[in-house]
Amino acid sequence: MSNYILLTEKSWHKNLFSDLKKTFCNDSWLLIDSKSDFNLKNIKKFNPTKIFIPHWSHIIPREIFESFECIVFHMTDLPFGRGGSPLQNLISRNYKTTKITAIKVEQGLDTGDVYLKKTLGLEGTATEIFERSSSVIEEMIGEIINENIQPLPQFGEITEFKRRKPEDSNICELSDLEKVYDYIRMLDCEGYPHAFIETDHLKFEFINSKFDENKEIITANVRISKK
């Protein structure tokens, strides 16, 4: 029997955790979803064989990744797209598909050795994409465990993404409808600053964007608040 940790702060990975527990029912699984619980004392107590990290916004402490095998799932075809906000950076660059890359955590940002990669489509809202990615990550975790995959060094041209800031969600300067649609959908998810427009006194935030048949009109829900 092996011990595994799933480290994630996102609600859509609760089903992933449940599915992994059912699939690998002879192993022990622990879900950690808060930064305060992710410490060396707790990790040592559980003594995991591997720590799988589908989504985590915090730095993995060196004392943890040097003591335990930590595997993070990054939404680009590494070494292309190292860095923050991979989904938004991809869609804003007009990518329609990407790779989820499973890498071993090390000191450098997204520089670790690669276990495997799987294709992911980028259609739909950010929520839909992340939910769809859970199934891909589940398949990847299964392969890593069942086939005892060993990671290999990254190769290829390195491209780095910058983490997006809340002010980057402002769509007031956009003139292309496709771009407006993409900005709204790529930020349509919990924990992300929605696409917005501001006046002197009000802020308009947009979700649930849809094109008409001719792609000439976008409809969306809007939330209006005072600045």
ZITAWO-V570242 format. One record per residue. N is the residue number from 1. RES is the residue in three letters. PSI is psi in degrees with one decimal (none if undefined). NEAR is the number of other C-alpha atoms within 12 Angstrom. D_LAST is the distance of its C-alpha to the last C-alpha in whole Angstrom. Layout:
n=N res=RES psi=PSI near=NEAR d_last=D_LAST
n=N res=RES psi=PSI near=NEAR d_last=D_LAST
//
This chain:
n=1 res=MET psi=139.4 near=12 d_last=55
n=2 res=SER psi=158.9 near=20 d_last=52
n=3 res=ASN psi=133.7 near=28 d_last=48
n=4 res=TYR psi=144.2 near=34 d_last=45
n=5 res=ILE psi=136.5 near=37 d_last=41
n=6 res=LEU psi=116.9 near=41 d_last=38
n=7 res=LEU psi=112.9 near=37 d_last=35
n=8 res=THR psi=149.9 near=33 d_last=32
n=9 res=GLU psi=4.1 near=25 d_last=29
n=10 res=LYS psi=139.3 near=28 d_last=28
n=11 res=SER psi=-32.1 near=24 d_last=29
n=12 res=TRP psi=-5.9 near=25 d_last=31
n=13 res=HIS psi=0.8 near=32 d_last=33
n=14 res=LYS psi=-41.6 near=25 d_last=35
n=15 res=ASN psi=-35.9 near=21 d_last=37
n=16 res=LEU psi=-44.8 near=35 d_last=38
n=17 res=PHE psi=-45.3 near=35 d_last=39
n=18 res=SER psi=-42.5 near=20 d_last=41
n=19 res=ASP psi=-39.9 near=21 d_last=43
n=20 res=LEU psi=-38.1 near=32 d_last=44
n=21 res=LYS psi=-37.6 near=25 d_last=45
n=22 res=LYS psi=-42.7 near=16 d_last=47
n=23 res=THR psi=-43.9 near=19 d_last=48
n=24 res=PHE psi=61.6 near=22 d_last=49
n=25 res=CYS psi=-15.5 near=16 d_last=51
n=26 res=ASN psi=-3.3 near=13 d_last=53
n=27 res=ASP psi=165.5 near=19 d_last=51
n=28 res=SER psi=135.1 near=24 d_last=48
n=29 res=TRP psi=142.2 near=30 d_last=44
n=30 res=LEU psi=129.3 near=30 d_last=42
n=31 res=LEU psi=125.4 near=34 d_last=38
n=32 res=ILE psi=121.2 near=30 d_last=36
n=33 res=ASP psi=12.5 near=26 d_last=32
n=34 res=SER psi=144.2 near=18 d_last=31
n=35 res=LYS psi=-35.3 near=19 d_last=31
n=36 res=SER psi=-28.6 near=13 d_last=33
n=37 res=ASP psi=-15.1 near=19 d_last=35
n=38 res=PHE psi=83.7 near=31 d_last=36
n=39 res=ASN psi=162.3 near=24 d_last=38
n=40 res=LEU psi=-35.2 near=22 d_last=42
n=41 res=LYS psi=-48.3 near=14 d_last=43
n=42 res=ASN psi=-39.8 near=18 d_last=42
n=43 res=ILE psi=-45.0 near=31 d_last=43
n=44 res=LYS psi=-36.5 near=20 d_last=46
n=45 res=LYS psi=-40.4 near=14 d_last=47
n=46 res=PHE psi=-29.0 near=24 d_last=46
n=47 res=ASN psi=65.4 near=22 d_last=48
n=48 res=PRO psi=149.7 near=29 d_last=47
n=49 res=THR psi=-41.5 near=27 d_last=49
n=50 res=LYS psi=151.4 near=34 d_last=45
n=51 res=ILE psi=114.7 near=42 d_last=42
n=52 res=PHE psi=131.6 near=42 d_last=40
n=53 res=ILE psi=89.9 near=41 d_last=36
n=54 res=PRO psi=-28.1 near=41 d_last=34
n=55 res=HIS psi=120.4 near=37 d_last=31
n=56 res=TRP psi=124.6 near=28 d_last=30
n=57 res=SER psi=2.2 near=22 d_last=27
n=58 res=HIS psi=159.6 near=18 d_last=29
n=59 res=ILE psi=134.6 near=21 d_last=32
n=60 res=ILE psi=118.6 near=33 d_last=35
n=61 res=PRO psi=139.0 near=19 d_last=37
n=62 res=ARG psi=-38.2 near=17 d_last=40
n=63 res=GLU psi=-23.9 near=20 d_last=43
n=64 res=ILE psi=-51.1 near=26 d_last=42
n=65 res=PHE psi=-16.7 near=30 d_last=42
n=66 res=GLU psi=-17.0 near=18 d_last=45
n=67 res=SER psi=-25.5 near=22 d_last=47
n=68 res=PHE psi=152.0 near=28 d_last=46
n=69 res=GLU psi=110.2 near=31 d_last=45
n=70 res=CYS psi=129.2 near=37 d_last=42
n=71 res=ILE psi=117.8 near=44 d_last=41
n=72 res=VAL psi=148.9 near=42 d_last=37
n=73 res=PHE psi=113.1 near=43 d_last=36
n=74 res=HIS psi=136.9 near=45 d_last=35
n=75 res=MET psi=42.4 near=44 d_last=33
n=76 res=THR psi=167.7 near=42 d_last=35
n=77 res=ASP psi=75.9 near=36 d_last=39
n=78 res=LEU psi=143.9 near=36 d_last=39
n=79 res=PRO psi=6.1 near=31 d_last=40
n=80 res=PHE psi=130.2 near=26 d_last=38
n=81 res=GLY psi=29.0 near=33 d_last=34
n=82 res=ARG psi=143.6 near=31 d_last=34
n=83 res=GLY psi=-164.8 near=28 d_last=31
n=84 res=GLY psi=166.2 near=25 d_last=27
n=85 res=SER psi=51.2 near=30 d_last=25
n=86 res=PRO psi=-42.3 near=37 d_last=29
n=87 res=LEU psi=-48.7 near=47 d_last=28
n=88 res=GLN psi=-38.7 near=42 d_last=25
n=89 res=ASN psi=-36.5 near=33 d_last=27
n=90 res=LEU psi=-50.2 near=36 d_last=30
n=91 res=ILE psi=-39.6 near=32 d_last=28
n=92 res=SER psi=-18.2 near=28 d_last=26
n=93 res=ARG psi=11.4 near=20 d_last=30
n=94 res=ASN psi=23.1 near=19 d_last=31
n=95 res=TYR psi=138.8 near=23 d_last=33
n=96 res=LYS psi=-23.8 near=22 d_last=34
n=97 res=THR psi=164.6 near=22 d_last=36
n=98 res=THR psi=-176.2 near=31 d_last=36
n=99 res=LYS psi=141.8 near=30 d_last=38
n=100 res=ILE psi=124.9 near=41 d_last=38
n=101 res=THR psi=125.5 near=41 d_last=39
n=102 res=ALA psi=119.8 near=45 d_last=41
n=103 res=ILE psi=154.8 near=41 d_last=41
n=104 res=LYS psi=131.9 near=36 d_last=43
n=105 res=VAL psi=131.5 near=35 d_last=40
n=106 res=GLU psi=-172.3 near=26 d_last=41
n=107 res=GLN psi=-41.3 near=18 d_last=40
n=108 res=GLY psi=152.7 near=17 d_last=38
n=109 res=LEU psi=112.1 near=25 d_last=35
n=110 res=ASP psi=33.1 near=36 d_last=36
n=111 res=THR psi=-1.0 near=32 d_last=40
n=112 res=GLY psi=166.3 near=30 d_last=42
n=113 res=ASP psi=151.0 near=30 d_last=45
n=114 res=VAL psi=130.5 near=33 d_last=45
n=115 res=TYR psi=-54.2 near=32 d_last=46
n=116 res=LEU psi=170.6 near=36 d_last=45
n=117 res=LYS psi=149.2 near=32 d_last=43
n=118 res=LYS psi=148.0 near=29 d_last=42
n=119 res=THR psi=143.3 near=25 d_last=40
n=120 res=LEU psi=129.6 near=30 d_last=37
n=121 res=GLY psi=150.8 near=26 d_last=36
n=122 res=LEU psi=22.6 near=34 d_last=32
n=123 res=GLU psi=153.9 near=25 d_last=32
n=124 res=GLY psi=-175.2 near=30 d_last=29
n=125 res=THR psi=166.1 near=30 d_last=26
n=126 res=ALA psi=-39.7 near=35 d_last=25
n=127 res=THR psi=-46.8 near=28 d_last=26
n=128 res=GLU psi=-39.3 near=24 d_last=29
n=129 res=ILE psi=-45.2 near=31 d_last=30
n=130 res=PHE psi=-39.9 near=37 d_last=30
n=131 res=GLU psi=-40.1 near=29 d_last=32
n=132 res=ARG psi=-34.7 near=26 d_last=34
n=133 res=SER psi=-25.7 near=35 d_last=35
n=134 res=SER psi=-39.9 near=34 d_last=36
n=135 res=SER psi=-38.9 near=27 d_last=39
n=136 res=VAL psi=-43.7 near=31 d_last=40
n=137 res=ILE psi=-38.1 near=39 d_last=39
n=138 res=GLU psi=-43.9 near=34 d_last=41
n=139 res=GLU psi=-41.0 near=26 d_last=44
n=140 res=MET psi=-42.3 near=35 d_last=44
n=141 res=ILE psi=-42.1 near=41 d_last=44
n=142 res=GLY psi=-43.9 near=24 d_last=47
n=143 res=GLU psi=-41.2 near=20 d_last=49
n=144 res=ILE psi=-41.9 near=26 d_last=48
n=145 res=ILE psi=-51.7 near=26 d_last=50
n=146 res=ASN psi=-35.8 near=14 d_last=52
n=147 res=GLU psi=0.7 near=14 d_last=53
n=148 res=ASN psi=50.8 near=15 d_last=53
n=149 res=ILE psi=133.5 near=21 d_last=51
n=150 res=GLN psi=135.9 near=19 d_last=51
n=151 res=PRO psi=151.7 near=23 d_last=48
n=152 res=LEU psi=153.5 near=17 d_last=49
n=153 res=PRO psi=147.9 near=19 d_last=48
n=154 res=GLN psi=151.2 near=24 d_last=45
n=155 res=PHE psi=155.1 near=15 d_last=47
n=156 res=GLY psi=178.0 near=12 d_last=45
n=157 res=GLU psi=134.2 near=12 d_last=43
n=158 res=ILE psi=128.2 near=18 d_last=40
n=159 res=THR psi=132.5 near=21 d_last=36
n=160 res=GLU psi=138.5 near=22 d_last=33
n=161 res=PHE psi=146.7 near=25 d_last=30
n=162 res=LYS psi=139.0 near=18 d_last=27
n=163 res=ARG psi=131.1 near=19 d_last=24
n=164 res=ARG psi=149.1 near=22 d_last=21
n=165 res=LYS psi=158.4 near=17 d_last=18
n=166 res=PRO psi=-36.8 near=16 d_last=14
n=167 res=GLU psi=-16.6 near=17 d_last=14
n=168 res=ASP psi=-9.9 near=25 d_last=17
n=169 res=SER psi=-2.8 near=33 d_last=15
n=170 res=ASN psi=123.5 near=26 d_last=14
n=171 res=ILE psi=12.7 near=30 d_last=16
n=172 res=CYS psi=-23.6 near=21 d_last=16
n=173 res=GLU psi=-4.0 near=17 d_last=19
n=174 res=LEU psi=141.1 near=20 d_last=21
n=175 res=SER psi=-14.6 near=11 d_last=24
n=176 res=ASP psi=128.1 near=16 d_last=26
n=177 res=LEU psi=-37.3 near=23 d_last=26
n=178 res=GLU psi=-41.3 near=26 d_last=27
n=179 res=LYS psi=-42.0 near=27 d_last=25
n=180 res=VAL psi=-47.0 near=35 d_last=22
n=181 res=TYR psi=-46.4 near=36 d_last=24
n=182 res=ASP psi=-41.4 near=39 d_last=24
n=183 res=TYR psi=-41.5 near=44 d_last=21
n=184 res=ILE psi=-47.2 near=43 d_last=20
n=185 res=ARG psi=-34.0 near=42 d_last=23
n=186 res=MET psi=-11.9 near=43 d_last=23
n=187 res=LEU psi=8.2 near=42 d_last=20
n=188 res=ASP psi=79.6 near=33 d_last=20
n=189 res=CYS psi=151.9 near=28 d_last=21
n=190 res=GLU psi=140.4 near=20 d_last=21
n=191 res=GLY psi=1.1 near=14 d_last=19
n=192 res=TYR psi=144.1 near=30 d_last=18
n=193 res=PRO psi=117.7 near=29 d_last=15
n=194 res=HIS psi=155.2 near=37 d_last=15
n=195 res=ALA psi=139.5 near=39 d_last=15
n=196 res=PHE psi=163.5 near=36 d_last=12
n=197 res=ILE psi=143.0 near=30 d_last=11
n=198 res=GLU psi=145.6 near=22 d_last=8
n=199 res=THR psi=-170.4 near=15 d_last=9
n=200 res=ASP psi=-29.2 near=10 d_last=8
n=201 res=HIS psi=-15.9 near=11 d_last=6
n=202 res=LEU psi=156.3 near=14 d_last=5
n=203 res=LYS psi=130.2 near=22 d_last=6
n=204 res=PHE psi=117.4 near=27 d_last=10
n=205 res=GLU psi=139.0 near=32 d_last=12
n=206 res=PHE psi=139.3 near=35 d_last=15
n=207 res=ILE psi=171.9 near=33 d_last=19
n=208 res=ASN psi=51.7 near=28 d_last=22
n=209 res=SER psi=142.0 near=31 d_last=23
n=210 res=LYS psi=139.6 near=25 d_last=26
n=211 res=PHE psi=152.2 near=21 d_last=28
n=212 res=ASP psi=177.2 near=14 d_last=31
n=213 res=GLU psi=-34.7 near=9 d_last=35
n=214 res=ASN psi=1.5 near=10 d_last=35
n=215 res=LYS psi=42.3 near=16 d_last=32
n=216 res=GLU psi=-16.1 near=14 d_last=30
n=217 res=ILE psi=136.5 near=16 d_last=27
n=218 res=ILE psi=132.1 near=24 d_last=25
n=219 res=THR psi=147.3 near=20 d_last=24
n=220 res=ALA psi=159.5 near=22 d_last=21
n=221 res=ASN psi=145.6 near=19 d_last=19
n=222 res=VAL psi=140.0 near=19 d_last=15
n=223 res=ARG psi=126.4 near=18 d_last=12
n=224 res=ILE psi=128.5 near=18 d_last=9
n=225 res=SER psi=160.1 near=16 d_last=6
n=226 res=LYS psi=144.7 near=13 d_last=4
n=227 res=LYS psi=none near=13 d_last=0
//
